[in-house]
Every structure is written in structure tokens, then in C-alpha cells.
């Protein structure tokens, strides 16, 4: 077992004890990180070598009945308190039994992070970047099928969705972030004739608490590796609905050469673990993706802990969304319908960027609703191992029950009508069908409340009221993450882009609001959708360093 004598570990400030000489040799020269490109997806066509490898990984993971420990300081820690990791589309099937941490293990993770920080924070940025560039090669190489398979099973993603997430986007984050470090560090102050000015990009003095969601393996990987890339140490609490995939991400990082204790993996009760860590005096930052309510609670807890904290913690979060799709009377109805089908129903709508509310003009609505209804009828739903299925299950029983209640209430609402879908089935898996509702009330609850499922609510407006509808979109929802405008009239489009200036951190024109690519559409929202730090950019990396200005006079008197 790890040392549990917590008091001795925290007798000095976090940065103390760094005066010892280091024998570490740093390679000289101005290093250039390989130029990143977006990783292409693997098709996994029937009969191919990669499909056989994927099927083998699916079979292995399905039959393994794993026991997953915590990883603290590079050691496996078993508590004997378990939570089962279940397959959403076969909810009686358990992938793994996972050991759960309590406050004692959470504090052990901080102690292990402290010990690792002393050396990791002194590694050159090139050495740290090399670890994560190596991880990208493992993700796209020997771990490719295993990461895809575990994401399919753990999170009920189809093979194309899992591959795009757990392999392509994860590798993109690792590669683009390493390249962005070089760009960030090159940002230096101006010089004078007799002085040398330098910005020293120091890691934060403390640990980063990373809280990651179920819906994207890549997001989980990014939330833990970005602070570590900048020299920080991390305590990681993944979602209880993505525990098995988290363990394989940790395997990849360990295989890439990440030292013990740099990232510490603790599963456990969100409230208990969060209360322990957010109130800790050495908390340097929180890296979060999840619900708006949860992030508010973390923010308030961090504020309450300020009197005892050595820092003002960095709080970086991406939270809720209520993605809109605004249609102008000039739009192409077929393009709009395709955007709803893909943007709302892929991965059962469990993307914070997903289309959730539609504003369509009355001249186009009959064609749009008919095309969407026909598309929904062709969508097969079931076990994601079957390549013919377009949709898997929603993530959990709680999510299933929440969506069922929404659909039951919609049937009884006189202002709501069902266009297509609507009948849930929880016998074998947590299946919620792609559903389109229409409301006559633009201020209806379902036009502003995040559902995080395959349920879209539409409002049909008078085609002559375009500008009023732009204002309606802007004021209806408290979220401002993603949105799409479909419009072929340039003047009307310009007015809408201006009127919706703060309605979305990622705005799309004549295309769906999902599928942001690392390095192409930096992602993040404002208002109640988060701190909008734009993942995959230098802006995001800069949140995880504490710059120091150094001025050296070159003409000092002798």
C-alpha cells in the first residue's frame, strides 16, 4: 500500500525542496515538433484485417469480466468497494468490476502527485511532449482496435463513432497540443538594447483535478494530458459510465513512458471525491467537462476553500448545451433534414454539440419534417456490434428513465405534437428512439432544457418573421455552445450571424453543429456552456501555466 501519513507529505509549500542539483541532460538545439495532421478514420470493412482485429478485441473485452483497480503513483490500489461497469445496450452484461476510492485514496493520489511533480515539472517541454507524441502513435497503432472496441462497449457507440472519438480525435489532441506548446513558448516579450526579457512558462504550483465525462474517450484523454503536458500533475476521476475505457487510456499513457504519479486514476463517488479534492490547500486547478450544475458546485466549493488554498485555482470547464438549428426561408430543406438526422441523432444525441432545438419557417417545414420522418424510419437501433445499426443505447438507466418521462409528458402537453419516434424500450438495453417533437410555444421547457438524448423539439415560425426569430433563438436558452444557421440569402445570413454573436461558441453555416475537428474548429462555449477556452489551441494550454517575467540587465555597472 502507498504511504497514508498525509501530514508529512504536506509540511512544506508545494514548490519547496527544488534546490538539489540535477544530473539530467537536456538536449541542446531548437526543437521542432512534427507538424500535425488529422488522423484518418479506419473503415473496418467486413473481411479486412482491421475488422478481424476489432472483432477479436470486442470478444476479448466482452468475455474478460475485468477487475479494475485504482492507479495511484503507478501502483494498483484495491479497496474492495466495487461498482460494475455495464454495457448500455446489454445492461445485464458487466464489462468489469471497478474498485472505488474514498477520501483516503483521494489524498493518497494527491501525495503521489506531489512526489511526481518534483521531477516532472523540471522535465523539458520537449521530453514531456515526446511522451504524448509516443502515446499518439500507440493510439493509432497497437491500441487502435482495443480503444475502439472498449468505447463501443463502454459507451454504446457504433464503430464509426468510436473510431472517430477514441482513436482519431484523441490522437489529434495529443499531436496538435504538442505542436501548440512550441507556439506558446515562442510568445516572448520585446527586447531593448541593454536588457534581455524572457517569459518563463512555469507549471502550476499544485495538482490539477480532472473530472471527465462518459461521452467522449478523447475528451477524457485531453482533460488529463493537457495539464500534464505543461508540467502539471493530475488526479483523475472519470465518469462512472466510462470506467473501462479510462483504464485503457491509462494503459496507453503508461506504455508511452509517462512517469508514475503524473496522472493518478481514482474511481469513486463524485460528491465525496470532489469535496475532498476541491477543498485541498494544494488544488491548483480543475479541468472539467460535464453538467452545468456540477461545475457550479465545484466552482462554489473551490471559492469556499480559498482561505486555506495556496493558489487561486484555475477553473476550466465545458458544460451544457442546447444546440440550435435556425432555418431561413431560402434554405435547402434537404440539407436541413440531413443536418437534423446526423446532428441530432448520431450517438443518440449524447453530444453537447448535438442539435436539440430547431426553428423552421412555415414555407419549408412540411418538406423538412417529412424528410426527417423518412430518415428516422430507416435508422436501425440495437447492439452496436452489428454494423447495420445506426444507434446504440443511451448511457444508463437514469438517462433512459429521464427521457421516458420527457416523452410521456410531451404526449400529454396540448402545445406539443409528436412528428416521429417516441416509444422507448428498456427490456434488453436502454434504447430511446430518435424522436422529433413540434411545439406551438417557443418558450416551452424543451426549447431551453438540456436533455442529452435523441429528442429534438421544433418550433415553426412565420416565414416573414426572420429577425424576430433570430432574437428568439438568442434569448431562449441559457446555453451558448453550438448552433447552425441554414440560409442562402447573404444579407439575412449576415444579420443572423451578428444577432447571434454570443449565442454559440461554435457557429456553423449550412452544416450540422457536430463533428468539430481538432485544429480546424476549436471547441468551447460561453454563457452557461463553460469557460470557452477552446480545446486544441494555445489559449487552452495557457490556462495550465503560470508565466514568470525575467528581466536581465546587460549593461549593469562593474
Buried (B, 14 or more C-beta within 10 A) or exposed (E): EBEEEEEEBBEEEBBEEEEEEEEEEEEEEEEEBEEBEBBEEBEBEEEEEBBEBBBEBBEEBBEEEBEBBBBBBBBEBEBEBBBEBBBBBBBEBBBBBBBBBBBEBBBBBBBBBBBBBBBBBBBEBBBBBBBBBBBBBBBBEEBBBBBBBBBBBBBBBBBBBBBBBBBBBBBBBBBBBBBBBBEBBEEEEEEEEEEEEEBEBBBBBBBBBBBBBBBBBBBBBBBBBBBBBBBBBBBBBBBBBBBBBBBBBBBBBBEBEBBBBBBBBBBBBBEBBBBBBBBBBBBBBBBBBBBBEBBEBBBEBBBEBEEEBBBEBBBBBBBBBBBBBBBBBBBBBEBBBBBBBBBBBBBBBBBBBBBBBBBBBEBBBEBBBBBBBEBBEEBEBBBBBEEEBBBBBBBBEEBBBBBBEBBEEBEEBEEBBBBBBBEBBBEBBBBBBBBBBBBEBBEBBBBBBBBBBBBBBBBBBEBEEBEEBBEBBBEBBBBBBBBBBBBEBEEBBEBBBEBBEEBBBBBBEBBBBBBBBBBEBBBBBBBBBBBBBBBBBBBBBBBBBBEEEEEEEEEEEE
